[in-house]
Amino acid sequence: FSGAVMMYVPFPSLSDEERLTYLPEINTTALNISPPAALQQCGPERVQDLRIISVNSRPAYVCSTDDPVQKVIYADDGIPALPLDKSDIEQLAEDFVRVPIKEITETEYDQWTVHQRFDAHRPLYRLQLDDADQTNLYVSSITGEFLQRTTSFQRYWNYVGAIPHWIYPTILRKNWALWDAVVWWLSLAAIITAVLGVYLGISQWLRVRRRLRALISPFRGILRWHHIVGLFSGVIIVSWIFSGWLSMDHGRIFSTPNPTLEQITALRGGSFYNVVSKIRLTDTSRYSDAKELKFHGLGGVPFIVARGDRGIIDAPVLEPNYIASAVGEALPNVQIKRWGLVESNDAYTDLREGSLPEGTVRVELSDSSQTWLHINNRSGELITVIDRSRRIYRWLYNGLHSLDIPGISNRRPVWDILMLALLSAGFVASLTGAILGVRRLFIALPK
């Protein structure tokens, strides 16, 4: 049931494009601190990411390091920025939110900001809007960026959708390691239980067929419904629990798509500081209509990606040949098999749960794992690393769990009808099993 809800009401989120709409344009005329100077203040050996946005109407560098909390340094005078207070948020809301605000409250964790990606911005400010949708907006106290948005409709349906589906209560989910272990072990136990159920259902059916006492099931009442529906949906239920369990794999069995720091550094052509410190102050001052300037590097050459309301304003377009050459220099011990732009309907990267940016370049290596590197052609950023193990995972997880199969997932309403039919059968089998389990439990309890 929760899976059916999630087909139409996913967990709330604020896209990166929407985040930019709430940001003011950078006052590039006020830039006085160069990127190398900002990197020195952030700790050059620890910096992994650097960008410029406007914080409190002033240009500011935002440094991401191995520390969860981001460091903000004003780009006009080089002074570290203090966390924003409630009056700063009120001013921000007045400038960018076109709806009256009912209340602004500070929060560390709540159900909609429990993910670890919010950790670098805590505490957050929750803005309750006075609108028909009862919208809540969440703002970072560190950078002043809008990070999350929910409506009453989303909140209501997620309490019967994503939250029970992912076992996602705040008290558990805010401890990622504990949540990861709980869901992984519960899912594994559920796989074993479901497999035993399928085995028992089939063995009972075979016994009946041998003795010719009944067509399908010898049972009556709810147990008969459970047996018959389970015979048809049992394998589907096992595949869903198994593939759901794989969503919590996180490198336990299959590889992960996240590039390692060593891979990123090699492709960049050196440490973040050594590459980005080549950028001068004059290189940043020409982006007068940008809302975010982000610094990247490929093969030792630094790049600036300027973004505004409509996405990228200015950035180099890196040809596939250039990217493949940089990969060859970064990985001299591995031969390159082929390279080229990733097609829009690619089976491994154009998925229901998300797709790579348009213009991503794939470089296929001839190593023992048959690794594919996916690189952004506007920034040179290494986005994902997919080897043979990960490609198998794609079919076992995405293919089984959401029927993300070419020819089905992109054909609606065919996909919807098929999913809802299978989910309904699984729901009936699970519900009747739960009723039988509760009954057996009460019978076994001492009177």
N, C-alpha and C positions, 0 to 999 in steps of 0.2 A: 504493500500500500504506500509506504513512504517513497519507494522508488517511482511509483506512478506519479506521485505529487511532484517529485523532483524533475520529471520530464517537462513540466510546464512552469514550475516556480522554483528556480535554482536558488542557491544561497545568495543573499544580497552582496553586491560588490559595486565599486565605483571604478570605472575603467580609467586607464591612464590618460586617454583623450579628455574625459570629463574632468579629471584632476587638473589638467592644464587650463580648462575654462575658468576655474576659480583662482588662478594665479594672475597677478598683475604683470604687465610688461616690465622687463628689466631696464632700469635707467643706466644704460651703458656709458653715458657721459660722466657718471659718478664713479666709474671703475678706476681705482688707484692702486690696487694690490694685484700683482701678477700671479698667474697660476703657480709658478715655482715658489713664490713667497708664501702663498696659502698652503701649499703642500708641506713646506718646512714647518709651519705652525701645527699642521695636523699630525705630524710624525711621518716623515717620508718613507720609512721602512714598513709602515703599517697600512698606508693608504691603498685602498682597492678600487675606489670610485670617487670621482670629483665632478661636481656640477655647480652652476650658478643659477639661482632663482632670486626673486624679490622677497625679502623677509622684513616685515614692518616698514614697507615702502622703501627699503634700502637694498641694493644689490648685495648678495651674500654667497659665499662659497659653502657648499654642504659636502663634508668629507665623510665617506664611509670607510671604516677600518674593520679590523677583526673584533673590535669592541661593538656590542650590540647597539650602543647609543651613538647617533651621528653627532659630529662636531660641526657647528655653524660659525663661520668667521665673516664678519662684514667686509665686503670688498671695497668699501670706500676709505676705511681707516685701519683695517686689520685687527680690530678688537673682537674677541670672541663674543658671540651673542648669548644673552641670557634666555632661559625658557620664557615663552610668552605667557602673560597673565590674562586674567579674564577681560580686562579692559582692552587689551590688544585684540582678543578674539571678537569682542563686541564691535570694534572698529572694522575688522575684517568682514564680519557678517553684514555690517551696514554697507560696505563697498561692493560686495559680490553676491549677496543673497537677496533676491528681489521679493522675498516673502517675509512678513513679520515674524519675529522670533518670540516664542512664548517663554523659553527658559534656556539658560546655558549652565551646564553642570560639568564639573571635572570628574573623570572616571579613569581608573587604571585598567580594569577589565570589565567587559560585559559580554553578553552572548554573541554580539555581532562584531566584536573586535578582539576575539580571543586568539586568533591566529598569530603565530610568531612573527609574521611580516610586519605587525604593528609594534613590535617590541622597541624598535629604534625611535619611536615617536611618543612613547608613554611619558607622563600621563596624557590622555586625550581629552578634548572638550567635546561634549555632546550638545548640539544645537537642536532644540525641539521647535520645529516650524509650526506656525499657526496656519496650516493649510488643510484642505479636505483629505489629503492622503496621510496626514499625521506623520510627515517626513521627519526623520532624524538624520542630521549630518554630523560627521565626526572630523575634528580638526586636530592636527599635530601641535603639541605644545612646543616642539623643538623647531619646526620649520614653518608652521602656519599653513601647511598644505591640507586640503580637504582629502580625506582618505577613504571614507565609507559613507554610504547612504542607504537607509532602509525606509520602508513605508509600512503602515499597519497591515496592509494586505500581505506583504512579504513576511513580516514577522509572524503573523498568524499561521500561514501555511507552512512555514519552516519548522514550526513546533510540531507539526505532524509529518514533515518531509525530511529535510536534511538533518535536523538535530537528532531524532531517533535513529535515522538511517546510519549516520556516522558515529553514533553514541557520543554526542557532542555537547553535553552540559558544561557550562563554564567552569565549574569547580574541578572537573576532570581534565578538560581540554587545555586549560592554561598551563598545565604541567605536561609538556609535549611527550617526554619520555614515558611517563606513567600512562598517558592516553594511548600512545603507540603500543605499549606492551599489553594493555588491557584488551584493546580491539584485536590485536594480532592473535592472542591466545584464545579469546572467546570465539573468533572466527574459525580457528583451527579446530576447536572443540565442536563447533557447529558442523564443520565439514565431516568429521568422523561420525557424528550423530546422524546426519542426513544420509551418508553412505550406508550406514547400518539400516536405516529406515527403508532405503531402496532395496537393499538385499532381502530384508524380511518381506517386503511387499511382493517382490518377484518370486521368492521361494514359496510364499503362500499361494500365489497364482498358479505356479507349476504343480503344487500339491493338489489343488482343486482340479486342474486340467487332467491330471493322471487318474483321479478318482471319479471324474465326470459328475461331481456333485453340484457344481454351479458353473455358469459361464465364465465369470471373472472373479467374484469374491464370495467367500463363504460367510461373511459378516453381515450384520444388520445395523441400521441406524447410522449414527455419525461415523462409526468405525468403517462401515461399508463405503461411505462417501470418501473418507480419508484414504482408504485402500485403492479405490478405483481412480480417483483424481491423482493420487500419488504415483500410480503406475504410469500415467501419461506425463506428469509434470516433475516426477522425482529427479530425473536426470537434469532437467532445466534448473531445478532448485539447487542441486549440487553444483552445477556449473556457475550459478550466480554467487553462491557462497564462496566457492573456490576463487573465482575471479575477483570478488570483493576482498577476500583475504590477500590476494596479490596486490591490491591497491595499497596495502600496508607493508609491502615487501621492503622498500627503502634500502635496497642493496643486500638483503639477506640471502636471496637466491639468484636474482637477476641483477644485471648492472643497472646503474642509474644514468639518466641523460645529462646530468649536471657536469660541466667541465671541471677538471681539477685546477687548482691554482697553478700547478706546473704547466698544464696545457695552455692556460690563458696567458701566462708569462711568456712561454715560448712563442706563441703566435703573435703576441704583442711586440715581441722583439726586445724584451727586457722588462725590468721592474716598472710599475706604473709611474713612479717618480722619474726615473731616467728618461722615459719616453715623453710623458706629458710636460715635464719641465722645459722642453724645447719650445713650448708655446709662450709667446710674449703677450704683454698687455694689449698691444696694438692689434693683435689677432682677434681679440674678443670685442673690441669697441664698435665694430661695424654692424653688429646684429641689433639694430635699434628697436625692432618690433618683435623680438623673441621673448618668450616667457620662461624658457629654460635653455641653458647652454650646457651640454654634456661633453666630457672629454674622453677620447678613445685613442687607441693606437693599433697599428698593424705593421709588422715587419720593421719596427723601429721608427715609423712615421706617425706623428700625432695627427688627430683629426678633431674637429669641433662639429657637433651636431646641434643645430639650432632648431628649436621646436616652438610652435605657437598653437593657437586654437585649433587649427586645421591640420595639425601634425607637423611634419618636417618642413621648415622654411628653407633651410640651406644646409647642405651636407654634400660631401663628395660622392659620386657614384663610382664604386669600385668594380671594375670589370672582372668577370670570372677568371680570366687568365692571370690578372694581377694577384687575385686572392690565392689561386693555386700556386703561383710562384712563391708567395709569402709562406704558404704552408710547407712547400718543399724546402725552403731555407730554415724554417723552424723545426722541421722533422727530417733531418738529412739521412737518417738511417731507415726511413720508410719510403717506399715507392708510392707514387700517386697513380691510381688506376684510371680514374676519369673525374671530370668536374663539369659543373654547369648549373644553371638556375633550377631551383626546385619548382616543379609544376604545381599549379593551384589545387589540383585534385589528387595530390600525392597520397598514397595509401598509408604512409608512415608518419606524415607530419600534418596533414590536413584532416584533423580529427574533430569529433563532436566536442571534446573537452578543450579544444584550442588549436590554433594553427600558427605556423611560423610567419613572420612578416613577409609581405610581398617583396620579391627581389632577393630572397635568401639564396645563397650559393651553397651547393653541396659538393664537398670534396671527398671522394672515396679513396681510402687507403688500401694497400695490398698487404696489410699486416695479418697476423693469424686470426684476429677477431673480426676482420673485414669491417673496419670502423668507418663510419661516415661522420664528417665534420660539417656542421651547418653554421655558416658565417653570414652576418648581416652585411649587405653590400653598400650600406650607407655609413656604417661606423667601423666596420672591420671586427665587430664584436663576435666572439665565439659563443653561439647561442646554445647549441646542444651537441652532444656526442652520442651517436647511436651505433652500437656494435651488434653483432649477430644475436647476442643474448637479449638485448633490448628489443630487437625486431621480433623475436619470438614472444617476448612479454607483451608487445603491442597486440598480437592476436589473442593471447590467452586472457589479457585483461580487457582492453577496449573491445575486441571482437566478441568475447563471451558476455561481458557485463552490460554493454549498452548496444549490442548488435551493430557495432561500428564496422560494417562490412560493405565494401564497394558494391553498388547496385541495390543496396537496401537502405543504408543510413541516409543517403542523399535523395531518396524517393519518398516523399510524404504526400498523402497520409498512409502509404503502405507500411512504412516503418512504425508509425503510431499504432496502427491496427494490430500489427504483429506483436509489438511490445505489450500492448494492453491485454491482448488475448493470453499471452504467456504469463504476464504478471497476475492476471485474474486466476488462472489455474494454480499458480504458485501460492496465491493468497488463500484460496479455498483449502488447499492441502495443508498449509501452515496453520490456518485458523482452526481447522478440525483437529489437527494434531495437538494444538495447544489446549483445546477443550478436553480432549481425551487425557492429556497429561495432568491437567488440573483435577479431573475426576478421579484418576488413579491415585493421585496424591492424597485427596481427601478420604478415599477408601482405606488407604494404608495408614492414615493417622490414627492414633489410639483414641477411642471414644471416651 
